[in-house]
C-alpha cells in the first residue's frame, strides 16, 4: 500500500481484437473474437510502477459500428463467441474498452462466413386444378438475418417475399399446363452486400384444367357490308358448372354476357369492325378466344363543303354534300339521297344549297346521306357571316382651338375586324388607320385655321374592299378662337377730378372673354370684367393715378396682353382756376399725342 499516493489518471495504452480460428471461415464454424487491452495508471506525474490498474473495465463488441455484445471484466482480455457462425454474421468487428472514464477502440477486423444452407421447398398439395391456391413453404432454418425469398415456376420467378426469419410461405396460383416444376431460393442481405443461396429441391406440381377454352363463331362471314345482318356466338362446353361468359369488342366494349352461350346479332355498320373477344371466367380463372370482324362501307361518310368558307353579309355562298365512295355491287351513286340542314332544320333535300349571307342564315350546317336503312352524317360547319362595317361616328377629343393640333376619333358600332378608317377633308383623304382589335378607335391629329374648316372633316370606313365603303356624318364641334392682342385706349382729354375711362379692345376671340386692367408695378389687377364690359373707370382721377397702364384679355384658348399706355402725372395737377381752358386742352392734347407716340414705339396698333 502507498498511503500517501493516489491515482490521478488512467491511460489506455492499446486495444486489439483478434478473430479465431481465422477471419474467413465456413458456415457453422465456432468463431471467437478476443479483445485485449493495456492500461497504465498515472501516480502524480509518473507511471505508478507496480501499482495495479483499476480492476473494473468494460469491453464492448461492435459489428459495422453497431453494438452487438458487451461485458465487464478485471482481466486484460475478453473473449466474445459466435457459435456456429452463419453468413449473416459476416461484417467488420472492433472492440471498445472503457475504464476510469477513459475509452479507446481497436482497429476493425473483417469476418467473412462462407456458405448458405440450401433451402427446402414443401407444398401443401402436389396436385391441383387451375385457379386454386397452393401454399409453398421455403425454409433454411439454420440461417438468420434479413431475407428475400423467391419462388419459381418453370424457371420463372412468380413471387418474392421479405422475411426476418429463415422461413417464408407463399400462396401460388398456377395456370393450367399439366406439370409445373417449382423451386425456391433466398438472398441474405448484408451491411454492404448480399449473398444468394443455391436453388432448393425441385417439386413437381400437377395442374389440371378447370374448364375448356371457349369457342367463338361468326355468321354468315367475317367480312360483310353495311346493312347486312351478322351474328357472333360464344359457347363453352364443360361437365362442371358453366363459367360466366363476356363478349367484348376491342377489349372494352361489352356487347353480350351470360352463361353457356352468348350471341351478338346486329345489322352491320362500320363501327362494328374490330376484334371480338369471348372471355370465360370461373374461380378467378379466365380463358378467351378471339375473332376479327370487317364491315365494309356501303357508302362513305358525306363531306360538307362551304364555298367560300368565309363570307361577308350580302355575299353569296353555296353548301354542297358529297359521298366519295360507294360499293358498286350493292348500290349506284344515284341511289344516295342527300339533305342539308342548319341548326337541325332541313334547308334543302338535295346535295346543294345556295343563299345570300345574312345574320338570320348564320348557324351550324350539316348534311345527311342515305341509302336504304343506312344513313350517315357529315361533320358540321359553323357559318357566321362577317358583319359589314356600319356608318362610322366622328368626334373631336377635348377642345378644338384655332391653329392648334387636336385629336379626331373614328369608330363604328359594328363590323368585322380589321376595319380601315380614312379621315376625309372635303373629298380629299387626309390619312388612314387600320383597327385590328375590338373596342379600339382610329385616331388622327389635325388642326384648323378658320372656324368653318371644322365642318369639312368626316370619317370613311371599309372592311371588305371598296364595295363596303361607307361615309359618316361631318364633324360637328365648336372651335375656340384665341383672343387677339388687345389695344388699350384712353380718352384724349384727362381732367383732374373727373373720371378716367380705360377701354380694352380686341379684334377676335371666342367668348367668354375676361378683361383685366393693371397699373405697372401692381401684381393684382385693378379690376376684372367679362366680355359685356370692356372698360375700367378710375374715379376722380388725381396725380397719384399717373403711370403706365395695360390690359389683359383671356378665354379658354389662352390670354394676350396690350402695350403700355402712359398717363402723365404733371398734366393731372392743372385745373381751370390756374390756366385757361384753351391751354388745358392744348396740354392734354399734347400729352395724349406724346403717349400715342410712346405706345407706337412699343408696338401698339
C-alpha positions in Angstrom: 0.0 0.0 0.0 1.0 3.6 -0.7 -0.8 5.6 1.9 0.1 9.0 0.5 -0.3 8.1 -3.2 -3.5 8.4 -5.3 -4.4 7.8 -8.9 -4.7 11.0 -10.8 -5.4 9.5 -14.3 -5.6 6.3 -16.3 -4.2 5.9 -19.8 -5.4 3.1 -22.1 -2.3 2.1 -24.0 -3.8 -0.2 -26.6 -6.9 -2.2 -27.6 -6.7 -5.1 -30.1 -9.2 -7.6 -31.5 -8.3 -11.0 -32.9 -10.7 -13.4 -34.8 -10.2 -17.1 -34.1 -9.7 -19.5 -35.7 -9.3 -17.1 -38.7 -11.0 -14.2 -40.5 -12.5 -16.3 -43.3 -14.5 -19.4 -42.2 -17.1 -21.8 -43.4 -20.7 -21.6 -42.3 -21.3 -23.5 -39.0 -17.8 -22.7 -37.6 -17.5 -21.6 -33.9 -15.9 -18.2 -34.0 -14.2 -16.3 -31.1 -13.3 -12.6 -31.1 -10.6 -11.8 -28.5 -10.3 -8.3 -27.2 -7.0 -7.3 -25.4 -6.1 -4.1 -23.8 -3.2 -2.5 -21.8 -3.9 0.2 -19.2 -1.3 2.4 -17.4 -2.0 4.1 -14.1 -0.6 7.6 -13.6 0.8 8.4 -10.0 1.3 12.1 -9.8 3.3 13.0 -12.9 4.8 9.5 -13.4 3.5 6.0 -14.0 2.9 4.0 -10.8 5.3 1.1 -11.2 4.0 -2.0 -9.6 0.7 -0.3 -8.9 -2.2 -2.4 -10.2 -4.5 -1.0 -12.8 -8.1 -0.2 -11.9 -10.0 -3.5 -11.7 -13.2 -2.5 -13.4 -13.2 -2.2 -17.2 -15.9 -2.6 -19.8 -15.5 -4.4 -23.1 -17.9 -3.6 -26.0 -18.0 -5.6 -29.2 -19.3 -3.7 -32.3 -20.2 -5.0 -35.7 -20.4 -2.5 -38.6 -20.4 0.3 -35.9 -23.4 -1.2 -34.0 -23.0 -2.7 -30.6 -23.7 -6.4 -30.6 -22.3 -7.5 -27.2 -20.7 -6.1 -24.0 -19.3 -7.3 -20.7 -17.3 -6.2 -17.6 -14.0 -7.8 -16.6 -11.0 -7.3 -14.4 -8.7 -9.1 -16.9 -6.7 -7.5 -19.7 -8.6 -9.5 -22.3 -12.2 -10.6 -23.0 -13.5 -13.2 -25.5 -16.8 -13.0 -27.3 -18.1 -16.1 -29.0 -20.2 -16.7 -32.2 -21.3 -20.3 -32.1 -22.0 -22.0 -35.4 -21.5 -18.7 -37.3 -23.7 -18.0 -40.4 -23.3 -15.8 -43.4 -25.4 -13.1 -41.6 -22.6 -12.9 -39.0 -20.1 -11.5 -41.6 -19.0 -7.9 -41.1 -16.4 -5.5 -39.7 -15.8 -6.0 -36.0 -13.9 -3.9 -33.5 -13.6 -3.6 -29.7 -14.1 -0.6 -27.4 -12.7 -0.6 -23.9 -13.9 1.8 -21.2 -12.0 2.3 -17.9 -12.0 5.1 -15.2 -13.8 7.5 -17.6 -11.5 6.8 -20.5 -12.4 5.0 -23.8 -10.4 3.5 -26.7 -11.3 1.5 -29.7 -9.4 -1.1 -31.7 -8.9 -1.2 -35.4 -11.6 -3.1 -37.4 -11.2 -6.8 -38.4 -13.4 -8.3 -41.2 -15.1 -11.6 -40.6 -16.3 -13.5 -43.7 -18.6 -16.5 -43.3 -19.0 -18.6 -46.5 -21.8 -20.9 -47.5 -25.6 -20.8 -47.1 -27.9 -23.6 -46.2 -29.7 -25.0 -49.2 -33.4 -24.2 -48.8 -36.1 -26.8 -48.7 -39.4 -26.4 -50.6 -42.6 -28.1 -49.4 -46.1 -27.8 -50.9 -49.4 -28.4 -49.1 -50.5 -30.3 -52.2 -48.8 -31.7 -55.3 -51.9 -31.9 -57.5 -54.5 -29.2 -58.1 -56.8 -27.5 -60.6 -56.0 -24.2 -62.3 -57.1 -21.2 -60.3 -56.8 -22.9 -56.9 -54.2 -21.6 -54.5 -51.2 -23.8 -53.5 -49.3 -23.0 -50.3 -45.5 -23.2 -50.8 -43.1 -23.2 -47.9 -39.4 -22.4 -48.4 -37.1 -22.7 -45.4 -33.5 -22.5 -44.3 -33.9 -22.8 -40.5 -30.2 -22.6 -39.7 -29.8 -19.1 -41.2 -30.6 -15.8 -39.6 -30.7 -12.2 -40.7 -32.8 -10.3 -43.3 -34.0 -12.4 -46.2 -35.7 -12.2 -49.6 -37.3 -15.5 -50.7 -38.1 -16.1 -54.4 -40.4 -18.8 -55.7 -40.0 -20.0 -59.3 -42.4 -21.8 -61.7 -40.6 -23.5 -64.6 -37.5 -21.2 -64.0 -39.7 -18.0 -64.0 -39.9 -16.0 -60.8 -43.6 -15.8 -59.8 -43.4 -14.5 -56.2 -40.9 -12.6 -53.9 -41.3 -12.2 -50.2 -39.3 -10.4 -47.5 -38.7 -12.2 -44.2 -36.9 -11.7 -40.9 -36.5 -15.5 -40.4 -35.2 -18.3 -42.4 -38.7 -19.4 -43.5 -41.3 -17.9 -45.9 -44.7 -19.2 -47.1 -46.2 -18.1 -50.4 -49.6 -18.6 -51.9 -49.2 -19.6 -55.6 -52.0 -19.8 -58.2 -50.5 -21.9 -61.1 -52.1 -21.8 -64.5 -53.1 -24.9 -66.5 -50.1 -26.6 -68.1 -50.1 -30.3 -67.0 -46.9 -30.3 -64.8 -45.2 -27.4 -63.1 -41.6 -27.5 -61.8 -41.3 -25.4 -58.7 -38.3 -24.4 -56.6 -37.2 -21.6 -54.3 -34.0 -19.8 -53.2 -33.3 -16.9 -50.9 -30.9 -13.9 -50.6 -29.3 -12.8 -47.3 -28.9 -9.0 -47.0 -25.6 -7.9 -45.5 -24.4 -4.5 -44.5 -22.9 -3.6 -47.8 -23.6 -6.8 -49.9 -26.0 -9.6 -50.4 -25.5 -13.4 -50.8 -27.7 -15.7 -52.9 -28.4 -19.2 -51.9 -28.4 -22.3 -54.1 -31.7 -23.4 -55.5 -33.9 -25.6 -53.4 -35.1 -29.0 -54.3 -37.4 -29.2 -57.4 -41.0 -30.0 -56.7 -43.4 -31.3 -59.4 -47.0 -29.9 -59.3 -49.7 -31.4 -61.5 -52.2 -28.7 -62.6 -55.4 -29.8 -64.2 -57.7 -27.7 -66.5 -60.8 -26.3 -64.7 -62.7 -25.9 -68.0 -62.0 -25.8 -71.7 -61.3 -22.7 -73.7 -64.5 -21.1 -75.2 -65.1 -21.1 -78.9 -66.3 -18.1 -81.0 -68.0 -18.2 -84.4 -69.4 -15.7 -86.9 -72.4 -15.9 -89.2 -72.5 -15.5 -92.2 -68.9 -14.5 -92.6 -66.2 -12.3 -91.0 -66.4 -9.9 -94.0 -69.8 -8.1 -94.5 -71.1 -4.8 -95.9 -73.0 -2.2 -94.0 -76.7 -3.1 -93.9 -76.0 -6.9 -93.7 -77.1 -8.9 -90.6 -74.4 -10.8 -88.8 -74.1 -12.7 -85.6 -71.2 -13.6 -83.3 -71.7 -16.6 -81.0 -69.6 -17.5 -78.0 -70.0 -21.0 -76.4 -68.3 -23.3 -73.9 -68.9 -26.9 -73.1 -67.9 -28.3 -69.7 -69.3 -31.0 -67.4 -68.9 -28.7 -64.4 -70.8 -25.6 -63.6 -71.0 -23.3 -66.6 -68.5 -20.4 -66.3 -69.5 -16.8 -66.8 -69.2 -15.5 -70.4 -68.4 -12.0 -71.6 -68.3 -11.0 -75.3 -66.4 -7.7 -75.9 -65.5 -5.6 -78.9 -61.9 -4.1 -78.8 -61.5 -5.4 -75.2 -63.6 -2.7 -73.5 -67.0 -2.5 -75.2 -69.1 -5.3 -73.7 -71.7 -6.5 -76.3 -73.1 -9.7 -74.6 -73.0 -11.5 -71.3 -74.3 -14.8 -70.0 -73.6 -18.5 -69.2 -73.2 -21.4 -71.6 -73.8 -19.5 -74.8 -74.0 -15.7 -75.6 -74.7 -14.1 -79.0 -74.4 -10.7 -80.6 -76.8 -10.3 -83.5 -77.0 -6.9 -85.3 -77.3 -5.0 -88.6 -73.7 -4.1 -89.6 -72.2 -0.7 -89.8 -68.6 0.4 -89.8 -68.4 0.8 -86.1 -68.8 -3.0 -85.8 -65.4 -3.6 -87.3 -62.7 -4.8 -84.9 -61.5 -7.7 -82.7 -64.2 -9.5 -80.7 -63.2 -11.5 -77.6 -65.1 -14.2 -75.8 -64.0 -14.4 -72.1 -64.9 -17.3 -69.8 -64.3 -16.8 -66.1 -64.8 -19.1 -63.1 -63.0 -19.2 -59.7 -60.7 -16.3 -60.9 -59.6 -18.4 -63.9 -60.1 -16.6 -67.2 -59.8 -18.0 -70.8 -60.6 -16.4 -74.0 -61.0 -16.8 -77.8 -60.8 -14.0 -80.4 -62.1 -13.3 -83.9 -61.9 -10.3 -86.2 -64.9 -8.7 -87.9 -64.6 -6.5 -91.0 -67.5 -4.3 -92.1 -67.1 -2.6 -95.5 -68.7 0.8 -96.2 -71.9 0.8 -98.3 -71.0 4.4 -99.0 -68.5 6.8 -97.4 -69.3 9.4 -94.8 -70.5 12.5 -96.6 -68.3 15.6 -96.7 -69.8 19.1 -96.3 -68.2 21.9 -98.3 -69.0 25.6 -97.9 -67.7 28.0 -100.6 -66.4 30.5 -99.8 -65.6 29.3 -96.3 -65.6 32.9 -95.1 -68.3 35.3 -96.3 -69.4 38.8 -95.6 -73.1 39.8 -95.2 -74.8 40.3 -98.6 -72.3 38.0 -100.3 -73.4 34.7 -102.0 -72.4 31.3 -100.6 -73.0 27.7 -101.5 -73.2 24.5 -99.4 -72.6 21.1 -101.0 -72.7 17.5 -99.7 -70.9 14.5 -101.3 -70.0 10.9 -100.5 -66.9 10.0 -102.4 -67.2 6.1 -102.3 -69.9 3.6 -102.8 -69.9 -0.2 -103.0 -70.8 -0.7 -106.7 -72.2 -4.2 -106.4 -74.7 -3.1 -103.8 -75.8 0.4 -104.8 -75.3 3.1 -107.5 -74.4 6.7 -106.8 -77.9 7.8 -107.9 -79.3 5.7 -105.0 -77.9 8.1 -102.5 -80.4 10.7 -101.0 -79.0 13.9 -99.5 -80.4 16.5 -97.2 -78.9 19.7 -95.9 -79.8 21.3 -92.6 -79.0 24.3 -90.5 -79.2 24.0 -86.7 -81.1 20.8 -87.1 -83.7 22.1 -89.5 -83.7 21.0 -93.2 -82.9 23.8 -95.6 -82.6 21.6 -98.8 -83.5 18.0 -99.7 -80.7 17.8 -102.3 -76.9 17.9 -102.3 -76.7 21.7 -102.7 -77.9 24.9 -101.0 -77.2 28.5 -102.1 -78.1 31.8 -100.4 -77.0 35.3 -99.7 -75.3 35.7 -96.4 -77.2 37.4 -93.6 -77.4 37.2 -89.8 -80.5 35.1 -90.0 -78.6 32.4 -92.0 -75.8 32.0 -89.5 -75.6 28.6 -87.8 -74.3 25.1 -87.8 -74.6 23.5 -91.2 -74.5 19.8 -91.8 -75.7 17.1 -94.3 -77.0 13.5 -94.2 -76.7 10.9 -96.9 -79.0 7.9 -97.0 -79.3 4.6 -98.9 -82.0 2.2 -97.7 -81.9 2.0 -94.0 -78.3 3.2 -93.8 -77.7 6.9 -93.2 -74.6 8.9 -92.4 -74.0 12.4 -91.2 -71.2 14.8 -92.1 -69.1 16.9 -89.8 -70.9 20.2 -89.1 -69.6 23.5 -90.3 -70.3 26.7 -88.3 -71.1 29.6 -90.7 -71.1 33.1 -89.3 -71.2 35.8 -91.9 -68.8 38.6 -91.2 -70.5 41.9 -90.4 -70.1 44.8 -92.8 -68.9 47.9 -91.1 -71.6 50.3 -90.0 -71.6 54.1 -90.7 -68.6 55.5 -88.7 -69.0 58.1 -86.0 -66.7 61.0 -85.7 -65.9 63.1 -82.7 -63.2 65.6 -81.5 -61.4 64.8 -78.3 -61.1 67.7 -75.9 -61.2 71.4 -77.0 -60.7 72.4 -80.6 -58.6 75.6 -80.7 -57.9 77.5 -83.8 -54.3 76.9 -85.3 -53.6 74.2 -82.7 -53.5 70.4 -83.1 -56.4 68.3 -81.8 -57.5 64.7 -81.9 -60.3 63.2 -84.1 -61.6 59.7 -83.3 -63.4 57.5 -85.8 -65.4 54.4 -84.7 -68.2 52.1 -85.9 -70.7 50.3 -83.7 -70.4 47.0 -85.7 -68.2 45.4 -88.3 -65.8 42.5 -88.7 -62.2 43.4 -87.9 -59.9 44.7 -89.3 -61.6 47.9 -90.2 -59.8 50.5 -92.4 -60.7 54.1 -91.5 -59.9 57.1 -93.7 -60.2 60.7 -92.5 -61.7 62.8 -95.2 -61.4 66.6 -95.5 -64.0 67.5 -98.0 -63.4 65.0 -100.8 -59.7 64.7 -100.0 -58.3 61.8 -97.9 -56.1 63.1 -95.1 -54.7 59.9 -93.8 -55.9 56.3 -92.9 -55.7 54.0 -89.9 -56.5 50.2 -89.6 -58.1 49.0 -86.4 -57.4 45.3 -85.6 -58.8 44.9 -82.1 -62.3 45.4 -80.6 -63.1 48.5 -78.6 -60.3 50.4 -80.3 -60.8 53.7 -82.3 -58.9 55.2 -85.1 -57.3 58.4 -84.0 -56.0 61.3 -86.2 -54.2 64.5 -85.2 -55.2 67.6 -87.3 -55.6 71.4 -86.9 -57.9 74.0 -88.4 -57.1 77.6 -89.4 -60.6 79.0 -89.7 -63.8 78.2 -87.8 -65.7 76.9 -90.8 -62.9 74.4 -91.6 -64.1 72.1 -88.8 -67.2 71.0 -90.8 -65.1 69.7 -93.6 -63.9 66.6 -91.7 -65.7 63.2 -92.0 -64.8 59.5 -91.4 -64.9 56.8 -94.1 -64.8 53.1 -93.1 -64.5 49.8 -95.0 -63.8 46.2 -94.1 -64.4 44.3 -97.3 -62.8 46.4 -100.0 -64.3 49.5 -101.7 -67.7 47.9 -102.0 -68.1 48.0 -98.3 -67.0 51.7 -98.0 -69.4 53.9 -96.0 -69.0 57.6 -95.2 -70.1 59.1 -91.9 -71.5 62.5 -91.0 -69.4 65.6 -90.9 -67.7 66.7 -87.7 -69.8 69.0 -85.6 -67.6 70.7 -83.0 -67.1 74.1 -81.5 -63.9 75.9 -82.4 -62.3 78.2 -79.8 -60.7 81.3 -81.3 -57.8 82.6 -79.2 -58.1 86.3 -78.2 -56.2 88.8 -80.4 -53.7 91.2 -78.9 -55.8 93.8 -77.0 -55.5 97.5 -77.5 -55.8 99.8 -74.5 -57.5 103.2 -75.3 -57.8 106.3 -73.1 -59.8 109.5 -73.8 -57.8 112.4 -75.2 -59.0 114.9 -72.5 -58.0 114.0 -69.0 -59.0 116.5 -66.3 -58.0 116.1 -62.7 -61.1 115.3 -60.5 -63.0 113.8 -63.4 -63.5 110.0 -64.0 -60.9 108.4 -66.3 -62.3 105.5 -68.5 -59.8 102.9 -69.9 -61.1 100.8 -72.8 -59.6 97.4 -73.8 -60.4 96.4 -77.3 -59.8 93.0 -79.2 -60.5 92.2 -82.8 -61.2 88.4 -82.3 -61.7 85.8 -79.6 -64.3 83.3 -78.6 -66.5 84.2 -75.7 -66.5 84.2 -72.8 -63.6 86.7 -72.7 -62.3 88.1 -69.4 -60.6 91.5 -69.3 -58.1 92.6 -66.6 -56.6 96.1 -66.1 -53.2 96.7 -64.5 -51.1 99.6 -63.4 -47.4 98.7 -63.9 -45.8 97.6 -60.6 -49.0 96.1 -59.3 -49.4 92.2 -59.3 -53.2 92.4 -58.7 -55.5 93.7 -61.4 -57.3 96.9 -60.9 -60.4 95.2 -62.0 -61.7 92.2 -63.9 -64.7 92.3 -66.3 -66.4 89.9 -68.6 -67.0 90.5 -72.3 -70.1 92.5 -71.5 -67.9 95.3 -70.0 -64.6 96.1 -71.7 -63.7 99.2 -69.8 -62.2 100.2 -66.5 -63.0 103.5 -64.8 -60.7 105.4 -62.5 -62.9 107.5 -60.2 -62.0 111.2 -59.8 -58.6 111.0 -61.4 -55.7 112.6 -59.4 -52.0 112.9 -59.6 -51.4 109.6 -57.8 -53.2 107.8 -60.6 -50.5 108.7 -63.1 -48.4 105.8 -64.5 -48.2 103.1 -67.2 -51.5 101.2 -67.7 -52.1 98.0 -69.7 -54.9 95.4 -70.1 -55.1 91.6 -70.5 -57.7 89.5 -72.3 -58.4 85.8 -71.5 -60.5 83.0 -72.9 -60.4 79.2 -73.0 -57.7 79.3 -75.6 -55.3 81.4 -73.6 -54.5 85.1 -72.9 -52.9 88.2 -74.5 -51.6 91.5 -73.1 -51.8 95.0 -74.6 -48.9 97.5 -74.8 -48.4 100.1 -72.1 -50.3 103.5 -72.2 -48.7 106.3 -70.1 -50.9 108.8 -68.2 -48.7 111.9 -67.4 -48.7 112.9 -63.8 -47.8 116.6 -64.3 -50.8 117.2 -66.6 -53.2 116.0 -63.9 -52.3 118.7 -61.4 -53.6 121.6 -63.6 -57.1 123.0 -63.1 -59.3 125.5 -64.7 -58.7 128.0 -61.9 -55.0 128.4 -62.8 -54.9 128.3 -66.6 -57.3 129.0 -69.4 -59.4 126.2 -70.8 -57.6 126.5 -74.2 -54.3 125.9 -72.6 -55.6 122.9 -70.7 -57.0 121.3 -73.8 -53.7 122.1 -75.6 -51.7 120.5 -72.8 -53.9 117.4 -72.7 -53.8 117.0 -76.4 -50.0 117.3 -76.3 -49.9 114.7 -73.5 -52.1 112.3 -75.4 -50.0 112.7 -78.6 -46.9 112.0 -76.6 -48.5 108.9 -75.1 -49.6 107.7 -78.5 -46.1 108.1 -79.8 -44.7 106.2 -76.9 -47.2 103.4 -77.3 -46.5 103.1 -81.0 -42.8 102.9 -80.3 -43.6 99.8 -78.2 -45.6 98.1 -80.9 -49.2 99.3 -80.3 -51.7 99.1 -83.1 
